[in-house]
Amino acid sequence: MNAKSRGYALVVVLMCAFALTIYGAYSPARKAQKQQIVCIKFKKGVESQAVEQHMNGFAALKHEIPQIVNYTSGKTIMPNQAVSDYDVVHYLTFQSEGDIKTFEKSEAYKQFVAENQGIWEKTLIVNADIRP
């Protein structure tokens, strides 16, 4: 291959790389249309390390279960020092109700529940549409 051909090949490769970068930046993201809110109340005396392990384990499900479009979580905050019925909340978003069912039936989620339900006093799961 002569120098002129290598030059053209280099330009073509750079143009392809640029086109792929632009395509990736402007391709539409998966749109979440359903959400699941999971509220957890821990049993009295559960150590903070166990709570952190629970939070990290639930967050890791996003990387293991492709149906999860987005995930956030947090500890509950009650105004005026009121007592909360739940300690933490997990927010998951999905594209469809079918994706929620797939998530709930996944081995990773079942394993997470089996490993953590011993420290839960109660749970509340709410599924809802996401309004635009």
N, C-alpha and C positions, 0 to 999 in steps of 0.2 A: 504494500500500500504506500503510495507516494505522499509527500507532505500536503499537497493540495487536497487529496481525498481525506486525509486525517483531519484537516481543518474543517471540511464540510461535515464530516461525521461528528466532530466535536460540537459544531453549531447545532446540528440536529438533536444530539443528546441533550444539550443545554435547553433547547426549546421544549423538548418533551418533559424534562424535569420541571421547567417553569409551568407548563400546561397542567401537569399533575398537581403541582402545588396550588395553583389557582382553583382547579376543580375541587380539591379537598377543602379549601377554605370556603368555598361558596356552595358546596353540595348541601342540600337540606338535611337538618338533623332529624332524628326520629321524634315525632310529635307525641307527647304524652297526652292521653285522653282520659285515663282512669287513674285513680289514686287509692292507695290503701294506707290507713293510719293504724298503727299498732301501738297500743298503750300498755305499759307493763307496771305493775306494782310488785315490788320485791318484798319477800318475807322479812319480818323484823330480825335484826341482827346480821343481815347479809353484809359482808365486808365490802368496802369500796373497791378492793381489787377484783372481786367477783363481778361487781357492777361494770367495771372498766372492761373486763374480759367479755362480758355479755355485749357491751356496746361495740367493741372491736369486732367480735364475731358476727354480729348482725351487719355491720358495715361491710365486712368482707364478702357477704353474699352478693353484693352488687357486681363483684368481679367474677363470681362463680356462676351466676344465673343470668344469661343474656337477655331475658325478658324484662329485667329491671332497667328502665330508661334513666331514672335518677333516684338518688337516695339521700336523705338528710335525717338528722336525729337531734335530740336534745333532752335536757332535764326539764321537767315541768316547773313553771313559775306561777305562783299564786299571788294575787294582789292582797294587800292588807294582812299578810301573814296567815292567810287561810290555809287549811289543810287540804292537800291534794289527794284525790282518789288514786292517782297514778304517779309513779316516780319519773319515768322516761317515756318519750314518744318517738316512734320511728315513722318517717314519711317515705313512702315508696310510690313511684309513678310508673305506669305501664301504658302500652298502646291500646290494649283491649282487655275485656273481661277474661277472655281465653288465656291471655298472658298471666293474669292474676292466678287463675286455676293451675296453670303450668308451674308457676312459682311455688304455690302451696303444695303441689305434689312432688316437687323436686327433691332428690335425695339430700342435697346440701341443706335445704331448709328443714327437712324432717330431722336430719342429724343435729342441726343447731337447736331445734326445739327439744329433742331428747336430752341433749347435754345441758340445757339451761332451765328447763321447766321446774327443776327441783328447787330453784331459788325464787320462783315466782309465786306470789300470793294470788294474783289474779291478772287477767289480760282482757283487753277489749280491742276488737278488730272492726274497723269501719271501712267499707268500700264505697267509693263515690265517683261521680263524673267530675271532670275538670271543665269548668265553664270558661269559654274564651273571654 
